[in-house]
């Protein structure tokens, strides 16, 4: 794989990781369900969410599956009784493997009971049938059959609520049942007659806090009432020991499925994560490592001859190889002269620039051939012209000025030959 291909793979992996992180950070585009803290509708709960945050509580909307709940002393408010995911309870559900089985395990309602057992507090309303199934599934025997007291006739929506501390205040309450006293239940909220409106049940290191009716007092249309707002604050102060209050959006359908990135870096996928990181580091190392490369690449024929000549001249000039450039210049002039005579000149150019020893005389055409060509132009009797021409082809060149002077003199030599009207055919005649 070429270096460019390696870099493309690395960039692609980086873009995928960045895209996955961006998806995790962007807000969900799901519809705002009733009782959702993301909804500003009358049946939403955005007001109580903002109220608790302004009072210093750490509030958040829980959009992950129950399996992601970690041991903490947080308060988790669940707006409705959790239900088992589709396919749960099949005969082979516990033994099945794969993505579908893993998703069912993460969405198992028993994770809520584990969260409470590890020290958390779960607050929810009791729906008789649904809660009985939930308690049976979580093996909460004391909660599987909660006894309730029938509502009193002519009960008003406004009643006086009493906390265990003795604090009293009026709240808006939907007339309904009351909890029947039990040794396993502790009263957390009662009416003026002492009947239980909310109870708590100790389970492990945490508690279940159960309301006999829906948690409508948390809705936007009711939380503006001073008594309802005070009730929400008092329960947050009592049960959010860590100062964190989470509102469960999972049971409302507003949950975010685990992405490929989160699954790849989950604790139970540690070997895969390490392997993925090792591959990424290997690609980066392979792309950054300077491997062997040819010193003088093969000449590209499509490239202009003038461009190649100028490039070679810049390289030799940068190394102050004026003698090498002088040899190339003389070689070119002599070849043009020989071409006019119709003769061929042997070429002795080295294959590589580095093969030319520094300081050594550069002879691209042997002296005998050079003398023969010059004598053909100027005649055997014109000794002075021959000596002048030989000096042009043998005089050493030590600097850039010598090279420019040589070029000027060779140009005049070519002009002189042209002035004589000499070419290959004329000489032969």
VEXGUMAR-159740 format. One record per residue (C-alpha): x, y, z; residue in three letters. Coordinates in pm, 1 decimal. Each point is the difference from the previous one (the first is absolute). Example, Ala and Ser with C-alpha at 12.3 -4.5 7.8 and 13.67 -1.06 7.14 Angstrom:
2
+----------+----------+----------+------+
|     east |    north |       up | code |
+----------+----------+----------+------+
|   1230.0 |   -450.0 |    780.0 |  ALA |
|    137.0 |    344.0 |    -66.0 |  SER |
+----------+----------+----------+------+
//
This chain:
429
+----------+----------+----------+------+
|     east |    north |       up | code |
+----------+----------+----------+------+
|      0.0 |      0.0 |      0.0 |  UNK |
|    137.9 |    340.1 |    -95.9 |  UNK |
|     59.1 |    281.3 |    243.4 |  UNK |
|   -292.0 |    198.2 |   -143.4 |  UNK |
|   -232.6 |   -297.2 |     46.2 |  UNK |
|    113.8 |    -41.2 |    361.9 |  UNK |
|    -67.6 |    365.6 |     70.1 |  UNK |
|   -344.0 |    -30.8 |   -159.7 |  UNK |
|    -87.2 |   -292.5 |    227.9 |  UNK |
|    117.2 |    190.6 |    309.2 |  UNK |
|   -201.8 |    307.7 |    -98.6 |  UNK |
|   -307.5 |   -215.2 |    -63.6 |  UNK |
|     25.5 |   -161.4 |    343.9 |  UNK |
|     40.8 |    341.5 |    161.0 |  UNK |
|   -307.0 |    133.6 |   -178.7 |  UNK |
|   -208.5 |   -300.7 |    107.3 |  UNK |
|    101.5 |     43.6 |    364.7 |  UNK |
|    -71.2 |    375.0 |    -15.3 |  UNK |
|   -338.5 |    -65.0 |   -161.2 |  UNK |
|    -93.0 |   -250.6 |    273.3 |  UNK |
|     97.0 |    245.2 |    274.0 |  UNK |
|   -201.6 |    274.5 |   -172.0 |  UNK |
|   -306.4 |   -224.3 |    -10.5 |  UNK |
|     35.8 |    -60.8 |    373.2 |  UNK |
|     19.8 |    373.6 |     74.9 |  UNK |
|   -282.2 |    120.3 |   -223.8 |  UNK |
|   -345.6 |     15.0 |    156.8 |  UNK |
|   -251.0 |   -262.6 |    -99.9 |  UNK |
|   -258.7 |     90.5 |   -261.1 |  UNK |
|   -271.0 |   -223.4 |    150.0 |  UNK |
|   -346.3 |    137.1 |     65.3 |  UNK |
|    -53.4 |    141.3 |    348.3 |  UNK |
|   -222.7 |   -249.1 |    184.3 |  UNK |
|   -229.4 |     94.9 |    290.0 |  UNK |
|    186.4 |      8.1 |    334.2 |  UNK |
|    327.7 |     67.2 |   -184.4 |  UNK |
|    239.9 |    254.8 |    146.1 |  UNK |
|     73.4 |    111.0 |   -356.7 |  UNK |
|   -358.7 |    112.2 |    -51.4 |  UNK |
|   -127.0 |    348.7 |     79.7 |  UNK |
|   -361.9 |   -109.5 |    -54.7 |  UNK |
|   -240.6 |      3.7 |    295.7 |  UNK |
|     46.7 |   -376.8 |     48.7 |  UNK |
|    380.4 |     25.3 |    -25.2 |  UNK |
|    244.2 |     36.8 |    287.7 |  UNK |
|    255.9 |    249.0 |   -120.3 |  UNK |
|    -90.3 |    250.7 |    273.3 |  UNK |
|     83.5 |   -231.7 |    292.7 |  UNK |
|    317.2 |   -106.5 |   -182.2 |  UNK |
|    116.3 |    363.1 |    -23.7 |  UNK |
|   -119.4 |     77.2 |    354.0 |  UNK |
|    211.5 |   -269.8 |    161.5 |  UNK |
|    299.7 |    101.5 |   -210.2 |  UNK |
|    -31.7 |    362.7 |    112.2 |  UNK |
|     -9.2 |   -119.6 |    362.3 |  UNK |
|    338.5 |   -167.9 |    -41.4 |  UNK |
|    -94.9 |   -358.3 |    -86.7 |  UNK |
|    173.1 |   -175.5 |   -287.1 |  UNK |
|   -290.1 |    -89.6 |   -229.1 |  UNK |
|     11.4 |   -200.6 |   -317.9 |  UNK |
|   -230.5 |   -187.8 |   -235.7 |  UNK |
|     85.8 |   -370.0 |     10.1 |  UNK |
|    -18.6 |   -127.5 |   -358.9 |  UNK |
|    203.1 |   -318.0 |     27.7 |  UNK |
|   -120.1 |   -353.7 |     59.6 |  UNK |
|    -40.4 |   -124.5 |    360.0 |  UNK |
|    310.9 |   -212.9 |    -36.5 |  UNK |
|    209.6 |    318.7 |     -6.0 |  UNK |
|   -108.6 |    100.9 |    353.4 |  UNK |
|    299.6 |      4.8 |    232.4 |  UNK |
|     20.6 |    -27.7 |    376.5 |  UNK |
|    -58.2 |    342.7 |    154.2 |  UNK |
|   -203.4 |    190.2 |    259.7 |  UNK |
|   -200.9 |    179.9 |   -268.1 |  UNK |
|   -375.2 |     49.2 |    -17.7 |  UNK |
|   -157.8 |   -145.7 |   -315.3 |  UNK |
|   -355.5 |    116.2 |    -76.3 |  UNK |
|   -181.9 |   -251.5 |   -222.0 |  UNK |
|   -323.9 |    142.9 |   -147.8 |  UNK |
|   -159.7 |   -338.3 |    -64.3 |  UNK |
|     53.1 |   -361.4 |    102.2 |  UNK |
|    274.5 |   -159.5 |   -215.9 |  UNK |
|   -103.2 |   -281.1 |   -230.5 |  UNK |
|    198.3 |   -290.0 |   -139.3 |  UNK |
|    136.1 |     45.3 |   -355.3 |  UNK |
|   -151.1 |   -194.4 |   -292.9 |  UNK |
|    115.5 |   -359.9 |     -4.0 |  UNK |
|     74.1 |     -1.0 |    370.3 |  UNK |
|   -118.8 |   -312.0 |    177.9 |  UNK |
|     49.4 |   -237.0 |   -293.8 |  UNK |
|    117.8 |   -342.9 |     97.1 |  UNK |
|    339.7 |     54.4 |   -161.6 |  UNK |
|     39.1 |    371.0 |     85.9 |  UNK |
|    244.9 |    -65.0 |    280.3 |  UNK |
|    209.9 |   -238.9 |   -208.3 |  UNK |
|     -7.1 |    195.8 |   -327.6 |  UNK |
|    299.5 |    195.0 |   -117.1 |  UNK |
|     64.0 |    273.7 |   -251.6 |  UNK |
|    -95.3 |    365.1 |    -34.5 |  UNK |
|   -373.8 |    -54.0 |     58.0 |  UNK |
|     56.2 |   -201.9 |    318.6 |  UNK |
|    253.8 |    255.0 |    123.7 |  UNK |
|   -248.6 |    282.7 |    -57.6 |  UNK |
|   -266.7 |   -188.0 |    194.4 |  UNK |
|    237.1 |    -49.2 |    290.3 |  UNK |
|     87.1 |    371.8 |      7.6 |  UNK |
|   -371.0 |     86.2 |     -2.7 |  UNK |
|    -92.5 |   -250.2 |    269.9 |  UNK |
|   -224.4 |    174.1 |    260.1 |  UNK |
|    185.6 |   -183.2 |    276.0 |  UNK |
|    283.2 |    249.3 |    -43.9 |  UNK |
|   -220.0 |    251.3 |    183.3 |  UNK |
|     -8.5 |   -230.5 |    303.4 |  UNK |
|    377.6 |    -42.8 |    -25.5 |  UNK |
|     41.8 |    378.9 |     -6.2 |  UNK |
|   -201.8 |     28.0 |    324.3 |  UNK |
|    178.8 |   -291.5 |    160.2 |  UNK |
|    334.0 |    173.5 |    -61.8 |  UNK |
|   -106.3 |    316.3 |    182.5 |  UNK |
|   -219.8 |    199.0 |   -238.9 |  UNK |
|   -351.8 |    127.0 |     58.8 |  UNK |
|   -273.5 |    -64.3 |   -255.2 |  UNK |
|   -316.8 |    212.6 |     12.8 |  UNK |
|   -305.3 |   -113.1 |   -195.9 |  UNK |
|   -379.4 |    -13.6 |      8.1 |  UNK |
|   -178.4 |   -327.4 |     65.9 |  UNK |
|   -221.6 |   -129.3 |   -274.1 |  UNK |
|   -171.1 |   -303.9 |    154.1 |  UNK |
|     37.4 |   -256.7 |   -280.6 |  UNK |
|    324.4 |    121.3 |   -161.5 |  UNK |
|    175.4 |     47.8 |    333.2 |  UNK |
|    -99.2 |   -348.3 |    117.5 |  UNK |
|    168.2 |   -149.3 |   -309.0 |  UNK |
|    306.9 |    218.7 |     55.4 |  UNK |
|     27.7 |   -102.1 |    367.1 |  UNK |
|    -38.7 |   -366.3 |    -86.4 |  UNK |
|    264.6 |     22.7 |   -273.8 |  UNK |
|    245.4 |    170.9 |    239.7 |  UNK |
|    -88.6 |   -250.8 |    276.9 |  UNK |
|   -125.8 |    272.6 |    233.0 |  UNK |
|   -236.8 |   -221.0 |    195.3 |  UNK |
|   -108.7 |    268.9 |    246.5 |  UNK |
|   -104.4 |    228.3 |   -286.8 |  UNK |
|   -166.6 |   -253.4 |   -228.1 |  UNK |
|   -334.5 |     48.8 |    177.2 |  UNK |
|    -36.8 |    349.7 |    142.7 |  UNK |
|   -318.8 |     47.8 |    196.1 |  UNK |
|   -187.8 |    318.9 |    -73.9 |  UNK |
|   -272.5 |    189.5 |    181.5 |  UNK |
|   -300.6 |    108.0 |   -206.6 |  UNK |
|    -37.7 |    377.3 |    -55.5 |  UNK |
|   -231.2 |    198.4 |    221.7 |  UNK |
|   -322.2 |    139.2 |   -142.8 |  UNK |
|     -6.8 |    368.5 |    -82.5 |  UNK |
|    374.9 |     41.0 |     26.8 |  UNK |
|    130.5 |    336.0 |   -119.9 |  UNK |
|    291.5 |     41.9 |   -243.5 |  UNK |
|    177.9 |    226.7 |    245.1 |  UNK |
|    121.2 |   -170.2 |    316.1 |  UNK |
|    247.3 |     59.5 |    278.1 |  UNK |
|    313.5 |   -211.0 |    -31.3 |  UNK |
|    216.7 |    -94.4 |    295.5 |  UNK |
|    366.7 |   -100.5 |    -15.0 |  UNK |
|    170.4 |   -225.1 |    259.4 |  UNK |
|    168.9 |    314.6 |    136.8 |  UNK |
|   -344.9 |    143.6 |     84.9 |  UNK |
|      9.9 |    263.4 |   -272.9 |  UNK |
|   -344.9 |     68.4 |   -148.0 |  UNK |
|   -104.1 |    164.5 |   -326.1 |  UNK |
|   -282.9 |    -16.0 |   -248.7 |  UNK |
|     37.8 |   -187.6 |   -329.0 |  UNK |
|   -212.0 |    -69.2 |   -305.3 |  UNK |
|    -78.5 |   -373.3 |     12.4 |  UNK |
|   -212.1 |   -226.7 |   -215.9 |  UNK |
|   -258.2 |   -170.7 |    227.2 |  UNK |
|     73.6 |   -371.4 |     22.3 |  UNK |
|    123.1 |   -288.8 |    207.7 |  UNK |
|    231.2 |      6.0 |    301.8 |  UNK |
|    265.4 |   -248.9 |    108.0 |  UNK |
|    -97.8 |   -239.5 |    273.7 |  UNK |
|    252.5 |      1.0 |    288.1 |  UNK |
|    260.6 |   -278.2 |     -5.0 |  UNK |
|    304.0 |    -89.0 |    208.7 |  UNK |
|    223.9 |     -5.8 |   -311.6 |  UNK |
|   -109.8 |    345.3 |   -117.2 |  UNK |
|     98.4 |    337.0 |    142.9 |  UNK |
|   -236.5 |    293.6 |    -49.3 |  UNK |
|    166.6 |    288.6 |   -182.4 |  UNK |
|   -306.8 |    213.7 |    -69.3 |  UNK |
|   -343.4 |     -7.4 |    167.0 |  UNK |
|   -320.1 |    199.6 |    -11.2 |  UNK |
|   -149.6 |    189.9 |    293.1 |  UNK |
|   -167.0 |   -319.9 |    125.0 |  UNK |
|    325.2 |   -198.2 |     -2.4 |  UNK |
|    -74.0 |   -215.8 |   -304.6 |  UNK |
|    311.4 |    -73.4 |   -205.3 |  UNK |
|     34.4 |    171.8 |   -336.0 |  UNK |
|    362.4 |   -107.5 |    -55.8 |  UNK |
|    203.8 |   -275.5 |    165.6 |  UNK |
|    357.1 |   -128.5 |    -25.1 |  UNK |
|    127.1 |   -354.0 |     -1.9 |  UNK |
|    359.4 |    -84.3 |     91.3 |  UNK |
|    175.0 |   -230.8 |   -246.1 |  UNK |
|    368.2 |    -66.5 |     45.3 |  UNK |
|    180.5 |    329.2 |     56.4 |  UNK |
|   -270.1 |    209.0 |   -171.9 |  UNK |
|   -372.7 |     63.3 |     -0.9 |  UNK |
|   -307.7 |    -16.4 |   -218.5 |  UNK |
|   -216.7 |    310.1 |     51.6 |  UNK |
|   -354.4 |    -70.7 |   -115.3 |  UNK |
|   -288.7 |    242.6 |    -57.6 |  UNK |
|   -356.8 |   -129.3 |      7.4 |  UNK |
|    -99.7 |    215.8 |   -297.5 |  UNK |
|    165.6 |    129.3 |   -314.3 |  UNK |
|    280.4 |    251.8 |     37.9 |  UNK |
|   -217.3 |    270.9 |   -153.3 |  UNK |
|    110.7 |    251.6 |    262.9 |  UNK |
|    332.4 |     18.3 |   -191.2 |  UNK |
|   -168.5 |    110.2 |   -325.9 |  UNK |
|     53.8 |    351.1 |   -127.3 |  UNK |
|   -365.0 |     91.5 |     56.4 |  UNK |
|     15.3 |   -103.7 |    370.3 |  UNK |
|    356.5 |     75.7 |    109.2 |  UNK |
|    -73.3 |    372.5 |     -1.7 |  UNK |
|   -207.0 |    -63.0 |    312.0 |  UNK |
|    214.6 |     78.7 |    304.0 |  UNK |
|    -93.6 |   -319.5 |    183.5 |  UNK |
|     81.7 |   -228.2 |   -294.5 |  UNK |
|    333.6 |    173.0 |    -59.3 |  UNK |
|     85.2 |    -27.0 |    371.5 |  UNK |
|    -87.2 |   -371.2 |     -0.4 |  UNK |
|    235.6 |    -63.8 |   -294.5 |  UNK |
|    281.8 |    190.6 |    169.8 |  UNK |
|    -45.9 |   -176.9 |    334.2 |  UNK |
|     14.1 |   -345.3 |   -158.2 |  UNK |
|    311.1 |     98.2 |   -199.1 |  UNK |
|    166.7 |    123.3 |    320.1 |  UNK |
|    -85.6 |   -319.1 |    187.2 |  UNK |
|     83.0 |   -266.4 |   -256.3 |  UNK |
|    261.5 |    152.7 |   -236.8 |  UNK |
|    286.8 |    -61.7 |    240.6 |  UNK |
|    260.0 |     62.0 |   -270.8 |  UNK |
|   -173.0 |    317.7 |   -115.8 |  UNK |
|    -87.4 |   -153.2 |   -337.2 |  UNK |
|   -357.2 |    -43.8 |   -126.8 |  UNK |
|    -63.2 |   -196.2 |   -320.7 |  UNK |
|   -328.2 |     -6.2 |   -191.7 |  UNK |
|    -47.9 |   -325.4 |   -184.6 |  UNK |
|    -81.2 |     60.0 |   -367.7 |  UNK |
|     60.6 |   -362.8 |    -93.7 |  UNK |
|   -343.4 |   -119.3 |    112.6 |  UNK |
|   -156.6 |    281.0 |   -207.7 |  UNK |
|    166.9 |   -122.6 |   -318.4 |  UNK |
|    253.5 |    283.2 |     -5.4 |  UNK |
|    300.2 |   -221.4 |     50.2 |  UNK |
|    308.8 |     -0.7 |   -219.1 |  UNK |
|    113.3 |   -344.4 |   -124.3 |  UNK |
|    363.7 |    -84.8 |     60.1 |  UNK |
|    209.9 |    111.2 |   -294.8 |  UNK |
|    270.7 |   -205.5 |   -165.2 |  UNK |
|    265.2 |    218.8 |    166.4 |  UNK |
|   -142.1 |    -45.3 |    350.9 |  UNK |
|    -31.2 |   -375.4 |    -53.3 |  UNK |
|    356.5 |    -21.3 |   -130.8 |  UNK |
|    142.2 |    172.7 |    306.7 |  UNK |
|   -229.0 |   -158.8 |    257.4 |  UNK |
|    182.1 |   -175.1 |    290.2 |  UNK |
|   -115.8 |   -343.7 |   -112.1 |  UNK |
|    152.4 |     63.0 |   -345.5 |  UNK |
|    346.6 |     85.0 |    131.8 |  UNK |
|    192.4 |   -248.3 |   -224.5 |  UNK |
|   -172.0 |    137.4 |   -310.9 |  UNK |
|     73.2 |    358.1 |    106.6 |  UNK |
|    368.8 |    -75.0 |     55.1 |  UNK |
|     22.3 |   -173.5 |   -336.4 |  UNK |
|   -166.6 |    295.3 |   -174.0 |  UNK |
|    237.1 |    249.5 |    160.6 |  UNK |
|    301.0 |   -217.2 |    -85.3 |  UNK |
|   -102.2 |     -7.5 |   -366.9 |  UNK |
|    -46.7 |    377.0 |     -5.0 |  UNK |
|    343.9 |     56.5 |    158.9 |  UNK |
|    157.6 |   -242.3 |   -248.0 |  UNK |
|   -147.4 |    188.8 |   -295.0 |  UNK |
|    118.2 |    333.4 |    141.2 |  UNK |
|    349.2 |   -138.7 |     58.2 |  UNK |
|     16.1 |   -151.8 |   -350.1 |  UNK |
|   -107.3 |    330.0 |   -154.5 |  UNK |
|    239.3 |    214.6 |    202.2 |  UNK |
|    307.8 |   -224.6 |    -33.9 |  UNK |
|    251.4 |    124.3 |   -261.9 |  UNK |
|     74.0 |   -309.8 |   -204.2 |  UNK |
|    274.8 |    -52.1 |   -260.0 |  UNK |
|    -41.0 |    204.4 |   -317.3 |  UNK |
|    209.3 |     17.4 |   -323.5 |  UNK |
|    259.8 |    275.5 |     -1.7 |  UNK |
|    -44.8 |     77.0 |   -366.4 |  UNK |
|   -345.1 |   -105.9 |   -127.1 |  UNK |
|    -41.7 |   -116.7 |   -355.7 |  UNK |
|    -31.6 |    290.0 |   -243.4 |  UNK |
|   -356.5 |     72.7 |   -104.4 |  UNK |
|    -13.7 |     19.9 |   -376.3 |  UNK |
|   -316.2 |    215.1 |    -13.3 |  UNK |
|    182.0 |    271.6 |    194.5 |  UNK |
|    143.4 |    277.8 |   -215.5 |  UNK |
|    367.8 |    -37.1 |    -90.2 |  UNK |
|     48.7 |    367.8 |     82.7 |  UNK |
|   -150.1 |    -54.6 |    346.9 |  UNK |
|    229.5 |   -297.1 |     62.6 |  UNK |
|    302.8 |    199.4 |   -114.4 |  UNK |
|    -87.4 |    294.7 |    223.3 |  UNK |
|    -63.5 |   -227.0 |    296.0 |  UNK |
|    333.8 |   -175.7 |    -43.9 |  UNK |
|    173.7 |    336.1 |    -39.1 |  UNK |
|   -148.3 |    122.1 |    329.0 |  UNK |
|    112.6 |   -316.1 |    179.1 |  UNK |
|    355.1 |     14.6 |   -136.5 |  UNK |
|     20.1 |    376.3 |     59.2 |  UNK |
|   -112.9 |    -45.2 |    358.4 |  UNK |
|    287.1 |   -244.5 |     49.2 |  UNK |
|    240.6 |    237.1 |   -181.9 |  UNK |
|     77.5 |   -262.1 |   -263.3 |  UNK |
|     90.8 |    254.8 |   -267.0 |  UNK |
|    237.2 |   -247.4 |   -164.5 |  UNK |
|   -287.6 |   -243.3 |    -46.7 |  UNK |
|   -221.0 |    265.0 |   -157.2 |  UNK |
|    288.5 |    109.0 |   -225.0 |  UNK |
|     41.6 |   -359.3 |   -121.5 |  UNK |
|   -372.3 |    -21.4 |    -82.2 |  UNK |
|     17.8 |    332.7 |   -186.8 |  UNK |
|    303.2 |   -102.8 |   -205.0 |  UNK |
|   -154.9 |   -337.4 |    -73.3 |  UNK |
|   -312.1 |    161.1 |   -137.0 |  UNK |
|    189.1 |    247.9 |   -221.3 |  UNK |
|    231.9 |   -269.4 |   -134.9 |  UNK |
|   -293.1 |   -224.7 |    -84.4 |  UNK |
|   -167.4 |    276.6 |   -197.4 |  UNK |
|    322.6 |     60.0 |   -190.5 |  UNK |
|     40.0 |   -373.4 |    -67.1 |  UNK |
|   -362.9 |    -20.2 |   -115.3 |  UNK |
|     73.5 |    265.6 |   -264.1 |  UNK |
|    288.5 |   -218.6 |   -124.8 |  UNK |
|   -224.0 |   -305.7 |     -6.3 |  UNK |
|    220.0 |   -189.8 |    245.9 |  UNK |
|    -83.3 |   -171.6 |    329.0 |  UNK |
|    167.6 |     79.1 |    330.0 |  UNK |
|     46.4 |   -262.1 |    270.5 |  UNK |
|   -180.9 |     86.6 |    324.8 |  UNK |
|    179.8 |    -56.1 |    330.4 |  UNK |
|   -247.4 |    161.4 |    243.7 |  UNK |
|    -20.6 |   -171.6 |    339.3 |  UNK |
|   -325.0 |   -163.5 |    105.9 |  UNK |
|    -27.8 |    197.4 |    323.4 |  UNK |
|     91.5 |    346.8 |    112.0 |  UNK |
|    171.1 |   -135.9 |    309.5 |  UNK |
|    237.3 |   -209.1 |   -214.6 |  UNK |
|    184.6 |    314.9 |   -111.8 |  UNK |
|    297.8 |     41.0 |    237.3 |  UNK |
|     33.0 |    350.4 |    136.8 |  UNK |
|    304.9 |    183.7 |   -141.6 |  UNK |
|     70.2 |   -254.2 |   -272.1 |  UNK |
|     10.0 |    116.4 |   -366.7 |  UNK |
|   -328.6 |    -64.0 |   -176.6 |  UNK |
|     39.5 |   -141.8 |   -352.7 |  UNK |
|   -325.3 |    -98.0 |   -163.2 |  UNK |
|    159.4 |    -26.1 |   -346.6 |  UNK |
|    347.8 |   -138.9 |    -52.8 |  UNK |
|    270.0 |    249.3 |   -114.4 |  UNK |
|     71.6 |   -171.5 |   -332.4 |  UNK |
|   -363.9 |     22.1 |   -110.5 |  UNK |
|    -11.0 |    364.1 |    110.0 |  UNK |
|    314.1 |     89.8 |   -200.0 |  UNK |
|   -130.8 |   -182.8 |   -308.5 |  UNK |
|   -327.4 |    192.4 |      7.3 |  UNK |
|    175.1 |    336.2 |     49.5 |  UNK |
|    251.9 |    -73.7 |   -277.7 |  UNK |
|   -287.9 |    -87.2 |   -233.8 |  UNK |
|   -146.5 |    346.6 |     48.8 |  UNK |
|    309.5 |    217.1 |      3.5 |  UNK |
|    234.9 |   -201.5 |   -217.9 |  UNK |
|    329.1 |   -164.6 |     84.6 |  UNK |
|    202.4 |    312.5 |    -90.9 |  UNK |
|   -190.3 |    236.2 |    226.5 |  UNK |
|    205.4 |    -82.5 |    307.9 |  UNK |
|    -96.2 |    310.9 |    195.3 |  UNK |
|   -371.9 |    -71.3 |    -33.9 |  UNK |
|     54.8 |   -360.0 |    103.0 |  UNK |
|    195.7 |    102.6 |    309.8 |  UNK |
|   -266.4 |    253.4 |     92.9 |  UNK |
|   -271.6 |   -263.4 |    -38.7 |  UNK |
|    197.3 |   -257.6 |    199.2 |  UNK |
|     40.1 |    245.9 |    287.4 |  UNK |
|   -378.0 |     38.8 |     13.4 |  UNK |
|    -32.4 |   -376.1 |     46.2 |  UNK |
|    283.3 |    -45.8 |    249.6 |  UNK |
|     14.4 |    321.7 |    204.4 |  UNK |
|    -94.4 |    -66.8 |    365.8 |  UNK |
|   -311.7 |    168.3 |    141.2 |  UNK |
|     27.8 |     89.5 |    370.2 |  UNK |
|   -299.5 |    227.0 |     67.3 |  UNK |
|   -324.6 |    137.0 |   -138.0 |  UNK |
|    175.8 |    285.8 |   -183.6 |  UNK |
|    223.6 |   -247.7 |   -184.8 |  UNK |
|   -311.8 |   -195.7 |    -98.2 |  UNK |
|   -173.1 |    310.3 |   -138.8 |  UNK |
|    316.3 |     99.7 |   -190.1 |  UNK |
|     26.6 |   -352.7 |   -143.5 |  UNK |
|   -358.2 |     10.9 |   -116.0 |  UNK |
|     56.2 |    333.3 |   -172.6 |  UNK |
|    312.9 |   -123.6 |   -181.2 |  UNK |
|   -164.8 |   -326.5 |   -109.0 |  UNK |
|   -290.7 |    199.0 |   -136.9 |  UNK |
|    244.2 |    213.0 |   -204.2 |  UNK |
|    167.5 |   -320.2 |   -123.4 |  UNK |
|   -333.5 |   -128.6 |   -129.6 |  UNK |
|    -71.4 |    334.0 |   -163.2 |  UNK |
|    344.7 |    -12.0 |   -167.0 |  UNK |
|    -66.3 |   -342.8 |   -145.9 |  UNK |
|   -333.5 |    117.0 |   -132.7 |  UNK |
|    166.4 |    307.3 |   -150.8 |  UNK |
|    232.7 |   -233.6 |   -194.2 |  UNK |
|   -311.8 |   -163.2 |   -147.0 |  UNK |
|    116.0 |   -336.8 |    118.4 |  UNK |
|   -238.2 |   -292.6 |     40.6 |  UNK |
|     26.8 |   -372.2 |    -46.7 |  UNK |
|    -76.8 |      0.2 |   -371.1 |  UNK |
|    235.3 |    290.1 |    -80.6 |  UNK |
|    287.5 |   -163.1 |    179.8 |  UNK |
|    -49.2 |   -324.2 |   -182.2 |  UNK |
|      2.9 |    181.5 |   -333.6 |  UNK |
+----------+----------+----------+------+
//
